[in-house]
Amino acid sequence: MKKSFLLAIAAVFVLACSSGSKADPDIPFIKPGSQGGQGSGQGQQETTTPKVATGQAADITSVGALIESSYSGASQGAYDRGVYYGTKADALDRSIALSSSKAKEGSFRTQLSSLEPETQYYYKAYITVWDEPGKKYVDVYGEVKSFTTKEAGNGGGQGGGGSTTVTGLQYLGGYEIPAIALQNTQSCSGSGNETYGNTKWYNYTTTNSNQMVVTHTYAYNSKQYRNYTCLVDKTKKAPLWSAFVMHKGAYPDNNMGRTGSWTVDPGIPASWQQESSGSGYSRGHFVASNYRQANSDANKQTFYNTNQALQEQNGFNGTLWAKLEQDVVSHAPTGRDTLYVVVGILYENSKTIGGVPCPSHFYKCLMKCSFNESGAMTAARGCAYLFTNEAHSGSYSQGLTSIDAIEQRSGWDFFVNVPSALQDTAEAQSSEIW
């Protein structure tokens, strides 16, 4: 079922720079003068006063910026390095802490993420050194500087410091991606490197100012893979849907387990994201943790706040929904077949949990497509599952329905890049595809 939307999108990409309290600087080193100091100074006092230079903000996007700072004169090394930042010059209430360094001088990069568009931010670099007379760690600061994030949809460089201009549109052609009206049809609105591994994010503003699309990617076997694409709604503090691919060859199960913990998505403003679950509800994954087991980077991206919504745990998330997730993994194709998936939620009542709107329904749309040797799609079969967000008994087959039915209920037009002749038939089907 095709609708007249501006552009159909697809997605991929991964996570982000962590923010919050500064890391305990005592972790990397043993305190100077303590037993087993490993050349840590044997109680010697700093012979020079360390200096910190706060760098200029670079690669500024609507949600992030890169700060490259430096320090010198730290005779025993920097036990901690990073940046304090905030929206008030006299109240820098957020921080990014980096790893320690035994070098007396050096430079360091700090990636700020999950910022608000068109907002002035103040920041200052710091290092932590050991103060022997006071028997404590002390912070040494650089000067306070500022920058203003770009407006949403006003482009942006590669946030991780890369020199190549990235449009990001190469990630918007997935067969499962719904039709979306983009505000910027020439490129993505912003992009950036995440803080671990070779992972990247790309975001896209839509004509709805309360909705933004983000794609996460990760590297595996020297190739960049799209992990998933999701559309986040500011008013719901949740993704309305997430679109992704299942294939045992491209997304293998290497038994990584759960390598991440819930954290903010670096490609979306933090204020758009829900950071806790309500009583009796869990954080229901859209892209399940066991869907992404190729490496730890791929799995960590499934623990972004933009990959979850409030979901009834007992009798739903932990039972028939979990069984459906497992069967999707078990039936992931090999060879020239590929399974395309969209997981989403509906809001058909006004229920709130902890001040956050609670989804009334969860759905999962599946389309298994076959391709010939030249890459042309030759066949497609589809079905969908829809459940109220409450405890259920029995099997997940009770929620079986068609993709057409989900489209009518949700207002989204899924699988728009699948050839019409195959798409129309597959979306009308309501029998299981395995």
DRENPA-759171 format. One record per residue (C-alpha): x, y, z. Coordinates in nm, 2 decimals. Layout:
BEGIN
<romar x="X" y="Y" z="Z"/>
...
END
This chain:
BEGIN
<romar x="0.00" y="0.00" z="0.00"/>
<romar x="0.19" y="0.31" z="-0.12"/>
<romar x="0.10" y="0.67" z="-0.01"/>
<romar x="0.22" y="1.01" z="-0.13"/>
<romar x="0.50" y="1.08" z="0.11"/>
<romar x="0.80" y="1.29" z="0.03"/>
<romar x="1.06" y="1.03" z="0.08"/>
<romar x="1.08" y="0.67" z="0.20"/>
<romar x="1.36" y="0.61" z="0.45"/>
<romar x="1.57" y="0.33" z="0.58"/>
<romar x="1.82" y="0.31" z="0.86"/>
<romar x="2.11" y="0.19" z="1.05"/>
<romar x="2.36" y="0.30" z="1.31"/>
<romar x="2.47" y="0.29" z="1.67"/>
<romar x="2.52" y="0.47" z="2.01"/>
<romar x="2.66" y="0.74" z="2.18"/>
<romar x="2.86" y="0.94" z="2.41"/>
<romar x="2.77" y="0.88" z="2.77"/>
<romar x="2.70" y="1.18" z="2.99"/>
<romar x="2.64" y="1.23" z="3.36"/>
<romar x="2.87" y="1.21" z="3.66"/>
<romar x="3.24" y="1.22" z="3.61"/>
<romar x="3.41" y="0.88" z="3.64"/>
<romar x="3.60" y="0.79" z="3.96"/>
<romar x="3.95" y="0.90" z="3.88"/>
<romar x="4.10" y="0.65" z="4.12"/>
<romar x="4.01" y="0.35" z="3.89"/>
<romar x="4.30" y="0.37" z="3.64"/>
<romar x="4.58" y="0.44" z="3.89"/>
<romar x="4.69" y="0.35" z="4.24"/>
<romar x="4.72" y="0.66" z="4.45"/>
<romar x="5.07" y="0.81" z="4.45"/>
<romar x="5.27" y="0.69" z="4.74"/>
<romar x="5.06" y="0.38" z="4.80"/>
<romar x="5.19" y="0.03" z="4.80"/>
<romar x="5.26" y="-0.11" z="4.46"/>
<romar x="5.26" y="0.24" z="4.31"/>
<romar x="5.43" y="0.12" z="3.98"/>
<romar x="5.63" y="0.44" z="3.95"/>
<romar x="5.34" y="0.66" z="4.06"/>
<romar x="5.56" y="0.91" z="4.23"/>
<romar x="5.61" y="0.76" z="4.58"/>
<romar x="5.43" y="1.05" z="4.74"/>
<romar x="5.61" y="1.33" z="4.54"/>
<romar x="5.43" y="1.65" z="4.51"/>
<romar x="5.36" y="1.81" z="4.17"/>
<romar x="5.66" y="2.02" z="4.08"/>
<romar x="5.48" y="2.24" z="3.83"/>
<romar x="5.13" y="2.38" z="3.82"/>
<romar x="4.93" y="2.20" z="3.55"/>
<romar x="4.77" y="2.40" z="3.28"/>
<romar x="4.45" y="2.31" z="3.08"/>
<romar x="4.35" y="2.47" z="2.75"/>
<romar x="3.99" y="2.44" z="2.65"/>
<romar x="3.96" y="2.39" z="2.28"/>
<romar x="3.72" y="2.54" z="2.03"/>
<romar x="3.40" y="2.35" z="1.94"/>
<romar x="3.41" y="2.18" z="1.60"/>
<romar x="3.19" y="1.96" z="1.39"/>
<romar x="2.88" y="2.13" z="1.55"/>
<romar x="2.55" y="1.97" z="1.46"/>
<romar x="2.19" y="2.01" z="1.59"/>
<romar x="2.26" y="1.75" z="1.86"/>
<romar x="2.64" y="1.74" z="1.92"/>
<romar x="2.98" y="1.90" z="1.90"/>
<romar x="3.35" y="1.79" z="1.92"/>
<romar x="3.58" y="1.95" z="2.18"/>
<romar x="3.96" y="1.91" z="2.14"/>
<romar x="4.15" y="2.03" z="2.44"/>
<romar x="4.50" y="2.00" z="2.58"/>
<romar x="4.70" y="2.01" z="2.90"/>
<romar x="5.06" y="2.04" z="3.01"/>
<romar x="5.27" y="2.03" z="3.33"/>
<romar x="5.10" y="1.73" z="3.49"/>
<romar x="5.42" y="1.57" z="3.63"/>
<romar x="5.24" y="1.25" z="3.75"/>
<romar x="4.99" y="1.24" z="3.46"/>
<romar x="4.62" y="1.31" z="3.44"/>
<romar x="4.41" y="1.07" z="3.65"/>
<romar x="4.10" y="1.19" z="3.46"/>
<romar x="4.03" y="1.42" z="3.16"/>
<romar x="3.72" y="1.55" z="3.01"/>
<romar x="3.47" y="1.84" z="2.98"/>
<romar x="3.20" y="2.00" z="3.20"/>
<romar x="2.92" y="2.16" z="3.01"/>
<romar x="2.57" y="2.30" z="3.04"/>
<romar x="2.34" y="2.57" z="2.92"/>
<romar x="2.45" y="2.82" z="3.19"/>
<romar x="2.80" y="2.95" z="3.22"/>
<romar x="2.79" y="2.94" z="3.60"/>
<romar x="2.62" y="2.60" z="3.62"/>
<romar x="2.80" y="2.34" z="3.41"/>
<romar x="2.60" y="2.05" z="3.54"/>
<romar x="2.69" y="1.77" z="3.29"/>
<romar x="3.02" y="1.61" z="3.22"/>
<romar x="3.20" y="1.36" z="2.99"/>
<romar x="3.49" y="1.17" z="3.15"/>
<romar x="3.76" y="1.01" z="2.94"/>
<romar x="4.03" y="0.76" z="3.03"/>
<romar x="4.34" y="0.86" z="3.22"/>
<romar x="4.68" y="0.93" z="3.08"/>
<romar x="5.02" y="0.89" z="3.24"/>
<romar x="5.16" y="1.15" z="3.00"/>
<romar x="5.27" y="1.49" z="3.15"/>
<romar x="5.11" y="1.67" z="2.86"/>
<romar x="4.89" y="1.59" z="2.56"/>
<romar x="4.56" y="1.66" z="2.38"/>
<romar x="4.22" y="1.49" z="2.41"/>
<romar x="3.89" y="1.49" z="2.22"/>
<romar x="3.55" y="1.49" z="2.39"/>
<romar x="3.24" y="1.43" z="2.19"/>
<romar x="2.92" y="1.60" z="2.33"/>
<romar x="2.60" y="1.43" z="2.23"/>
<romar x="2.22" y="1.44" z="2.28"/>
<romar x="2.21" y="1.82" z="2.28"/>
<romar x="1.92" y="2.04" z="2.20"/>
<romar x="1.90" y="2.22" z="1.86"/>
<romar x="1.95" y="2.60" z="1.85"/>
<romar x="2.08" y="2.61" z="2.20"/>
<romar x="2.39" y="2.79" z="2.34"/>
<romar x="2.61" y="2.56" z="2.55"/>
<romar x="2.90" y="2.66" z="2.78"/>
<romar x="3.19" y="2.42" z="2.85"/>
<romar x="3.53" y="2.39" z="3.00"/>
<romar x="3.80" y="2.12" z="2.98"/>
<romar x="3.95" y="1.97" z="3.30"/>
<romar x="4.21" y="1.73" z="3.42"/>
<romar x="4.23" y="1.56" z="3.76"/>
<romar x="4.57" y="1.54" z="3.93"/>
<romar x="4.69" y="1.41" z="4.27"/>
<romar x="4.74" y="1.68" z="4.54"/>
<romar x="5.00" y="1.52" z="4.77"/>
<romar x="4.98" y="1.78" z="5.05"/>
<romar x="4.60" y="1.75" z="5.07"/>
<romar x="4.60" y="1.38" z="5.01"/>
<romar x="4.33" y="1.41" z="4.75"/>
<romar x="4.25" y="1.45" z="4.38"/>
<romar x="4.19" y="1.80" z="4.25"/>
<romar x="4.05" y="1.92" z="3.92"/>
<romar x="4.24" y="2.18" z="3.71"/>
<romar x="4.02" y="2.37" z="3.47"/>
<romar x="4.05" y="2.55" z="3.14"/>
<romar x="3.86" y="2.86" z="3.05"/>
<romar x="3.49" y="2.86" z="2.98"/>
<romar x="3.39" y="2.88" z="2.62"/>
<romar x="3.06" y="2.84" z="2.43"/>
<romar x="2.90" y="2.73" z="2.10"/>
<romar x="2.54" y="2.72" z="1.97"/>
<romar x="2.40" y="2.40" z="1.81"/>
<romar x="2.25" y="2.42" z="1.47"/>
<romar x="1.89" y="2.42" z="1.40"/>
<romar x="1.73" y="2.08" z="1.34"/>
<romar x="1.75" y="2.00" z="0.97"/>
<romar x="2.03" y="2.25" z="0.90"/>
<romar x="2.29" y="1.99" z="0.81"/>
<romar x="2.60" y="1.93" z="1.01"/>
<romar x="2.94" y="1.78" z="0.97"/>
<romar x="3.06" y="1.44" z="1.07"/>
<romar x="3.05" y="1.47" z="1.45"/>
<romar x="3.34" y="1.24" z="1.52"/>
<romar x="3.59" y="1.46" z="1.36"/>
<romar x="3.60" y="1.29" z="1.02"/>
<romar x="3.69" y="1.51" z="0.72"/>
<romar x="3.45" y="1.34" z="0.47"/>
<romar x="3.11" y="1.50" z="0.41"/>
<romar x="2.84" y="1.24" z="0.47"/>
<romar x="2.49" y="1.28" z="0.33"/>
<romar x="2.36" y="0.97" z="0.50"/>
<romar x="2.10" y="0.91" z="0.23"/>
<romar x="2.27" y="0.58" z="0.14"/>
<romar x="2.11" y="0.44" z="0.46"/>
<romar x="1.75" y="0.53" z="0.36"/>
<romar x="1.68" y="0.27" z="0.09"/>
<romar x="1.59" y="-0.03" z="0.31"/>
<romar x="1.30" y="-0.24" z="0.18"/>
<romar x="1.12" y="-0.22" z="0.52"/>
<romar x="1.15" y="0.15" z="0.58"/>
<romar x="0.81" y="0.33" z="0.60"/>
<romar x="0.73" y="0.64" z="0.38"/>
<romar x="0.83" y="0.96" z="0.56"/>
<romar x="0.82" y="1.33" z="0.47"/>
<romar x="1.17" y="1.45" z="0.53"/>
<romar x="1.25" y="1.82" z="0.59"/>
<romar x="1.59" y="1.79" z="0.43"/>
<romar x="1.58" y="1.57" z="0.12"/>
<romar x="1.94" y="1.64" z="0.02"/>
<romar x="2.13" y="1.49" z="0.31"/>
<romar x="2.09" y="1.38" z="0.67"/>
<romar x="2.06" y="1.65" z="0.93"/>
<romar x="2.36" y="1.54" z="1.13"/>
<romar x="2.60" y="1.25" z="1.18"/>
<romar x="2.87" y="1.15" z="1.43"/>
<romar x="3.10" y="0.88" z="1.56"/>
<romar x="2.99" y="0.71" z="1.88"/>
<romar x="3.23" y="0.67" z="2.17"/>
<romar x="3.31" y="0.30" z="2.14"/>
<romar x="3.41" y="0.08" z="1.84"/>
<romar x="3.36" y="0.19" z="1.48"/>
<romar x="2.99" y="0.29" z="1.52"/>
<romar x="2.81" y="0.59" z="1.37"/>
<romar x="2.48" y="0.77" z="1.39"/>
<romar x="2.29" y="0.96" z="1.12"/>
<romar x="1.97" y="1.16" z="1.20"/>
<romar x="1.70" y="1.31" z="0.97"/>
<romar x="1.45" y="1.58" z="1.06"/>
<romar x="1.10" y="1.53" z="0.93"/>
<romar x="0.83" y="1.78" z="0.84"/>
<romar x="0.68" y="1.70" z="1.18"/>
<romar x="0.89" y="1.91" z="1.43"/>
<romar x="0.81" y="1.65" z="1.70"/>
<romar x="0.95" y="1.36" z="1.51"/>
<romar x="1.31" y="1.27" z="1.41"/>
<romar x="1.46" y="0.96" z="1.24"/>
<romar x="1.79" y="0.81" z="1.34"/>
<romar x="2.00" y="0.53" z="1.19"/>
<romar x="2.28" y="0.34" z="1.37"/>
<romar x="2.56" y="0.15" z="1.20"/>
<romar x="2.85" y="-0.06" z="1.32"/>
<romar x="3.15" y="-0.23" z="1.17"/>
<romar x="3.19" y="-0.60" z="1.13"/>
<romar x="3.45" y="-0.79" z="0.92"/>
<romar x="3.57" y="-0.46" z="0.77"/>
<romar x="3.22" y="-0.37" z="0.65"/>
<romar x="2.97" y="-0.11" z="0.78"/>
<romar x="2.63" y="-0.25" z="0.86"/>
<romar x="2.30" y="-0.07" z="0.93"/>
<romar x="2.19" y="-0.19" z="1.27"/>
<romar x="1.84" y="-0.03" z="1.27"/>
<romar x="1.65" y="0.29" z="1.18"/>
<romar x="1.38" y="0.43" z="1.41"/>
<romar x="1.15" y="0.73" z="1.42"/>
<romar x="1.14" y="0.90" z="1.76"/>
<romar x="0.85" y="1.12" z="1.88"/>
<romar x="0.93" y="1.40" z="2.12"/>
<romar x="0.59" y="1.41" z="2.28"/>
<romar x="0.59" y="1.03" z="2.36"/>
<romar x="0.96" y="1.01" z="2.45"/>
<romar x="0.97" y="0.69" z="2.26"/>
<romar x="1.02" y="0.54" z="1.91"/>
<romar x="0.70" y="0.50" z="1.72"/>
<romar x="0.87" y="0.23" z="1.51"/>
<romar x="1.20" y="0.07" z="1.44"/>
<romar x="1.29" y="-0.09" z="1.10"/>
<romar x="1.57" y="-0.35" z="1.06"/>
<romar x="1.70" y="-0.66" z="0.87"/>
<romar x="1.74" y="-1.02" z="0.98"/>
<romar x="1.98" y="-1.25" z="0.80"/>
<romar x="2.20" y="-1.51" z="0.96"/>
<romar x="2.49" y="-1.44" z="0.73"/>
<romar x="2.49" y="-1.06" z="0.75"/>
<romar x="2.39" y="-1.05" z="1.12"/>
<romar x="2.54" y="-1.37" z="1.27"/>
<romar x="2.49" y="-1.50" z="1.62"/>
<romar x="2.83" y="-1.49" z="1.79"/>
<romar x="2.69" y="-1.54" z="2.14"/>
<romar x="2.79" y="-1.19" z="2.26"/>
<romar x="2.51" y="-1.19" z="2.52"/>
<romar x="2.39" y="-0.86" z="2.67"/>
<romar x="2.69" y="-0.63" z="2.65"/>
<romar x="2.52" y="-0.30" z="2.70"/>
<romar x="2.31" y="-0.10" z="2.96"/>
<romar x="2.04" y="0.15" z="2.88"/>
<romar x="2.18" y="0.49" z="2.79"/>
<romar x="2.09" y="0.80" z="2.58"/>
<romar x="2.10" y="0.78" z="2.20"/>
<romar x="2.37" y="1.03" z="2.08"/>
<romar x="2.18" y="1.11" z="1.76"/>
<romar x="1.86" y="1.24" z="1.94"/>
<romar x="1.82" y="1.52" z="2.20"/>
<romar x="1.83" y="1.38" z="2.55"/>
<romar x="1.50" y="1.55" z="2.63"/>
<romar x="1.32" y="1.34" z="2.37"/>
<romar x="1.42" y="1.02" z="2.55"/>
<romar x="1.27" y="0.82" z="2.83"/>
<romar x="1.53" y="0.71" z="3.09"/>
<romar x="1.33" y="0.48" z="3.32"/>
<romar x="1.05" y="0.23" z="3.32"/>
<romar x="0.73" y="0.25" z="3.53"/>
<romar x="0.61" y="0.02" z="3.80"/>
<romar x="0.51" y="-0.32" z="3.66"/>
<romar x="0.65" y="-0.23" z="3.32"/>
<romar x="0.98" y="-0.31" z="3.16"/>
<romar x="1.18" y="-0.15" z="2.88"/>
<romar x="1.06" y="-0.35" z="2.59"/>
<romar x="1.32" y="-0.38" z="2.31"/>
<romar x="1.22" y="-0.30" z="1.96"/>
<romar x="1.53" y="-0.45" z="1.81"/>
<romar x="1.59" y="-0.74" z="2.06"/>
<romar x="1.93" y="-0.78" z="2.22"/>
<romar x="1.95" y="-1.13" z="2.08"/>
<romar x="1.89" y="-1.00" z="1.72"/>
<romar x="2.23" y="-0.83" z="1.73"/>
<romar x="2.50" y="-1.07" z="1.84"/>
<romar x="2.77" y="-1.01" z="1.57"/>
<romar x="2.98" y="-0.81" z="1.81"/>
<romar x="2.95" y="-0.61" z="2.13"/>
<romar x="2.91" y="-0.28" z="1.93"/>
<romar x="2.61" y="-0.41" z="1.75"/>
<romar x="2.45" y="-0.53" z="2.08"/>
<romar x="2.53" y="-0.21" z="2.27"/>
<romar x="2.33" y="-0.01" z="2.02"/>
<romar x="2.02" y="-0.21" z="2.11"/>
<romar x="2.03" y="-0.05" z="2.46"/>
<romar x="1.97" y="0.31" z="2.35"/>
<romar x="1.67" y="0.47" z="2.50"/>
<romar x="1.54" y="0.51" z="2.15"/>
<romar x="1.51" y="0.13" z="2.11"/>
<romar x="1.25" y="0.08" z="2.39"/>
<romar x="0.91" y="0.17" z="2.53"/>
<romar x="0.71" y="0.08" z="2.84"/>
<romar x="0.59" y="-0.28" z="2.80"/>
<romar x="0.40" y="-0.50" z="3.04"/>
<romar x="0.65" y="-0.75" z="3.17"/>
<romar x="0.45" y="-1.03" z="3.32"/>
<romar x="0.25" y="-1.22" z="3.07"/>
<romar x="0.37" y="-1.02" z="2.77"/>
<romar x="0.73" y="-0.90" z="2.74"/>
<romar x="0.87" y="-1.20" z="2.93"/>
<romar x="0.64" y="-1.46" z="2.77"/>
<romar x="0.47" y="-1.46" z="2.43"/>
<romar x="0.65" y="-1.15" z="2.30"/>
<romar x="0.98" y="-1.31" z="2.40"/>
<romar x="0.88" y="-1.63" z="2.22"/>
<romar x="0.80" y="-1.43" z="1.91"/>
<romar x="1.14" y="-1.26" z="1.93"/>
<romar x="1.31" y="-1.59" z="1.96"/>
<romar x="1.12" y="-1.74" z="1.66"/>
<romar x="1.23" y="-1.44" z="1.45"/>
<romar x="1.59" y="-1.52" z="1.53"/>
<romar x="1.54" y="-1.89" z="1.47"/>
<romar x="1.38" y="-1.83" z="1.13"/>
<romar x="1.62" y="-1.56" z="1.01"/>
<romar x="1.71" y="-1.66" z="0.65"/>
<romar x="2.04" y="-1.75" z="0.49"/>
<romar x="2.15" y="-1.73" z="0.12"/>
<romar x="1.94" y="-1.51" z="-0.11"/>
<romar x="1.64" y="-1.48" z="0.13"/>
<romar x="1.61" y="-1.19" z="0.37"/>
<romar x="1.36" y="-1.11" z="0.65"/>
<romar x="1.26" y="-0.74" z="0.69"/>
<romar x="1.11" y="-0.63" z="1.02"/>
<romar x="0.92" y="-0.33" z="1.16"/>
<romar x="0.84" y="-0.32" z="1.53"/>
<romar x="0.62" y="-0.04" z="1.65"/>
<romar x="0.37" y="0.09" z="1.91"/>
<romar x="0.02" y="0.25" z="1.91"/>
<romar x="-0.13" y="0.50" z="2.15"/>
<romar x="-0.50" y="0.45" z="2.15"/>
<romar x="-0.57" y="0.56" z="2.50"/>
<romar x="-0.44" y="0.84" z="2.73"/>
<romar x="-0.27" y="0.62" z="2.99"/>
<romar x="0.05" y="0.75" z="3.14"/>
<romar x="0.31" y="0.58" z="3.37"/>
<romar x="0.54" y="0.80" z="3.57"/>
<romar x="0.44" y="1.10" z="3.36"/>
<romar x="0.52" y="0.92" z="3.03"/>
<romar x="0.26" y="0.81" z="2.78"/>
<romar x="0.22" y="0.44" z="2.78"/>
<romar x="0.17" y="0.25" z="2.45"/>
<romar x="-0.17" y="0.08" z="2.42"/>
<romar x="-0.04" y="-0.18" z="2.16"/>
<romar x="0.28" y="-0.34" z="2.03"/>
<romar x="0.31" y="-0.47" z="1.68"/>
<romar x="0.56" y="-0.66" z="1.46"/>
<romar x="0.55" y="-0.66" z="1.08"/>
<romar x="0.74" y="-0.93" z="0.89"/>
<romar x="0.82" y="-0.96" z="0.52"/>
<romar x="1.04" y="-1.24" z="0.39"/>
<romar x="1.18" y="-1.16" z="0.05"/>
<romar x="1.37" y="-1.38" z="-0.21"/>
<romar x="1.62" y="-1.25" z="-0.46"/>
<romar x="1.77" y="-1.40" z="-0.78"/>
<romar x="2.14" y="-1.40" z="-0.86"/>
<romar x="2.13" y="-1.05" z="-1.01"/>
<romar x="1.97" y="-0.91" z="-0.69"/>
<romar x="1.62" y="-0.86" z="-0.82"/>
<romar x="1.34" y="-0.95" z="-0.58"/>
<romar x="1.14" y="-1.25" z="-0.70"/>
<romar x="0.90" y="-1.32" z="-0.42"/>
<romar x="0.77" y="-1.18" z="-0.09"/>
<romar x="0.55" y="-1.32" z="0.19"/>
<romar x="0.43" y="-1.11" z="0.48"/>
<romar x="0.23" y="-1.11" z="0.81"/>
<romar x="0.20" y="-0.91" z="1.12"/>
<romar x="0.13" y="-0.95" z="1.50"/>
<romar x="-0.06" y="-0.70" z="1.71"/>
<romar x="-0.11" y="-0.72" z="2.09"/>
<romar x="-0.25" y="-0.50" z="2.36"/>
<romar x="0.01" y="-0.39" z="2.61"/>
<romar x="-0.11" y="-0.61" z="2.89"/>
<romar x="-0.07" y="-0.97" z="3.02"/>
<romar x="-0.18" y="-1.24" z="2.78"/>
<romar x="-0.22" y="-1.62" z="2.80"/>
<romar x="-0.16" y="-1.86" z="2.52"/>
<romar x="0.07" y="-1.83" z="2.22"/>
<romar x="0.16" y="-1.53" z="2.00"/>
<romar x="-0.03" y="-1.67" z="1.71"/>
<romar x="-0.34" y="-1.51" z="1.87"/>
<romar x="-0.21" y="-1.17" z="1.75"/>
<romar x="-0.17" y="-1.28" z="1.39"/>
<romar x="-0.29" y="-1.02" z="1.14"/>
<romar x="-0.19" y="-0.85" z="0.81"/>
<romar x="0.05" y="-0.57" z="0.74"/>
<romar x="-0.24" y="-0.39" z="0.57"/>
<romar x="-0.43" y="-0.40" z="0.90"/>
<romar x="-0.13" y="-0.25" z="1.09"/>
<romar x="-0.10" y="0.03" z="0.83"/>
<romar x="-0.46" y="0.12" z="0.86"/>
<romar x="-0.44" y="0.13" z="1.24"/>
<romar x="-0.11" y="0.31" z="1.26"/>
<romar x="-0.13" y="0.55" z="0.96"/>
<romar x="0.22" y="0.44" z="0.84"/>
<romar x="0.29" y="0.30" z="0.50"/>
<romar x="0.55" y="0.02" z="0.54"/>
<romar x="0.78" y="-0.16" z="0.29"/>
<romar x="0.74" y="0.12" z="0.04"/>
<romar x="1.06" y="0.01" z="-0.15"/>
<romar x="0.93" y="-0.34" z="-0.22"/>
<romar x="0.80" y="-0.36" z="-0.58"/>
<romar x="0.43" y="-0.29" z="-0.59"/>
<romar x="0.32" y="-0.62" z="-0.74"/>
<romar x="0.49" y="-0.82" z="-0.46"/>
<romar x="0.42" y="-0.57" z="-0.18"/>
<romar x="0.05" y="-0.55" z="-0.23"/>
<romar x="0.01" y="-0.93" z="-0.21"/>
<romar x="0.25" y="-0.98" z="0.08"/>
<romar x="0.09" y="-0.70" z="0.29"/>
<romar x="-0.26" y="-0.86" z="0.25"/>
<romar x="-0.15" y="-1.19" z="0.38"/>
<romar x="-0.23" y="-1.30" z="0.74"/>
<romar x="-0.08" y="-1.65" z="0.77"/>
<romar x="0.25" y="-1.71" z="0.94"/>
<romar x="0.56" y="-1.70" z="0.72"/>
<romar x="0.73" y="-2.00" z="0.88"/>
END
